[in-house]
Amino acid sequence: MPKGMISQSAVLLTTESISTTQLKEVLGKNNFTVVKETPPGEAWQFGGASLLIAYRPDINGYVSIDVVNQLWPDSMGNPKTDFTTFGAWTTGWFGPWAYPMGLQRARDHSWAWPKANEVVNRHNGFVRIRLSYAFGASKDAPVLPGNYDPLDEMNFVGQIALALLDMPGVLCYFNPNGEVLRDHSAYSRVWNECKEGRYLPLSLWSNIRLFNLNDSLTFMDTVGNAQLDIMDIEAIFPSSRYSPGDVDYYLRNVTQYLIDATPDFRTGQSIDGPNETGLSWTIEVIDDGLVAPLRKVLRLYPKTIQREVLEIVSRKVH
């Protein structure tokens, strides 16, 4: 679901119940300001026992951290058989860009953490970290203030996740909006390296996936760029000419360019390919990406394979 009540979010999968007292102790040690504590609501889907953390109180920016002793609802409910979960999903309470089966896709494409599937199977609860400007706001207040900053939001939510990941009972980090899974060691290593190098920890925010379309063509894409108010990116390329590692780096570079330059890309324009100059790749702006979840994407591919791409995209990848 697009941004609305919830602007950013992250999840920690857990093996045991964690109390708000434990959360408060860790958050205090890491200089976060707890302004309110709330008991669990009637429906866990909308909120377990929670703490409210000040983010930008001048524009009603707060972060809710709640504890839920349930499995992550990867199906996101059903309007007929599980309306409460479905209603929470459609209003963004599981993440502003979370989609059904996102955790399963994260498991299937956890190239950076091969043990993810095994670890996720052990979870029986989760801690949600949700940033909003609507907690306690008046009815006529804007859902998103005009001066909100998605990069700053992501950094703040990421710092909270880093502080809580080392708690007993916490298994791993899960970003439902970018379908990313990481254990504490990998998360902290990437976070600290990026902080030291002064670049964005994009691999903690958005996943990159890989598919073999046929014997000669490979497909890679990002999922999660919408958290930064930019499009996800798809790349289709000849397997014999480009390596997945080079295309992975390329997708991150194009993502950074979208953040920094905010270009107005349009279908039919050209762009340099991985490690290339000469505008050898073509650009298409597509309302529905080739692979779930449903989202607008920037599709990139060498001009030399346009016919093959048109044949491929006539059917969906599952």
PyMOL commands that set and color helices and strands:
alter all, ss='L'
color gray80, all
select helices_A, chain A and resi 20-29+57-59+83-90+102-108+116-120+150-164+184-197+202-205+225-228+244-261+303-312
alter helices_A, ss='H'
color red, helices_A
select strands_A, chain A and resi 8-14+34-38+49-56+61-68+125-132+170-175+180-182+207-212+217-223+232-238+270-271+281-286+297-302
alter strands_A, ss='S'
color yellow, strands_A
deselect
rebuild
show_as cartoon
